[in-house]
Amino acid sequence: MALSLASRNKRMDLAMVQPKEHKLKMKSLKQMNRSGVDAMRSKIGMKKVNAMHSKIGMRNNVVRKLPNKY
């Protein structure tokens, strides 16, 4: 009798632990998927930002190439 109760409790504990692990796994997968989408969005947005930075960088190079006779 005691063995059957012990085995039943073990099964119940395992049954309770598995959904928690599953929830954590699913949560991490969702976060990875979201970060992947965000990364793609940021890459699309970064094209515009990089274009602006390259223009600014070109201007800075022109300023650096000026002679130091001030």
C-alpha positions in Angstrom: 0.0 0.0 0.0 2.7 2.4 1.0 4.7 1.6 -2.2 1.7 2.3 -4.4 1.1 5.7 -2.6 4.8 6.5 -3.0 4.8 5.6 -6.7 1.6 7.6 -7.3 3.1 10.6 -5.6 6.2 10.3 -7.8 4.1 10.2 -10.9 2.1 13.2 -9.7 5.3 15.2 -9.0 6.7 14.3 -12.4 3.4 15.3 -14.0 3.5 18.6 -12.2 7.2 19.3 -13.0 7.0 18.5 -16.7 4.5 21.2 -17.6 6.7 23.8 -15.8 9.7 22.7 -17.8 7.5 22.7 -20.9 6.3 26.3 -20.1 9.9 27.5 -19.6 11.0 25.9 -22.8 8.1 27.4 -24.7 8.7 30.8 -23.1 12.4 30.7 -24.1 11.4 29.7 -27.7 9.0 32.6 -27.9 11.6 35.0 -26.7 14.1 33.7 -29.3 11.5 34.0 -32.0 10.6 37.5 -30.9 14.3 38.5 -30.8 14.7 37.1 -34.2 11.9 39.2 -35.6 13.2 42.2 -33.8 16.7 41.6 -35.2 15.2 41.4 -38.7 13.3 44.7 -38.0 16.4 46.3 -36.7 18.4 45.2 -39.7 15.8 46.8 -42.0 15.9 49.9 -39.9 19.7 49.9 -39.7 20.0 50.2 -43.5 18.6 53.7 -43.2 20.7 54.5 -40.1 23.8 53.1 -41.8 23.2 55.3 -44.8 22.9 58.3 -42.5 26.1 57.3 -40.7 28.0 56.9 -43.9 27.0 60.4 -45.0 28.1 61.8 -41.7 31.3 59.7 -41.9 32.1 61.2 -45.3 31.6 64.7 -43.9 33.9 63.9 -41.0 36.6 62.6 -43.4 36.4 65.9 -45.4 36.8 67.9 -42.2 39.8 65.7 -41.1 41.5 66.2 -44.5 41.5 70.0 -44.1 45.0 71.5 -43.5 45.9 72.5 -40.0 46.7 76.1 -40.9 44.3 78.0 -38.7 
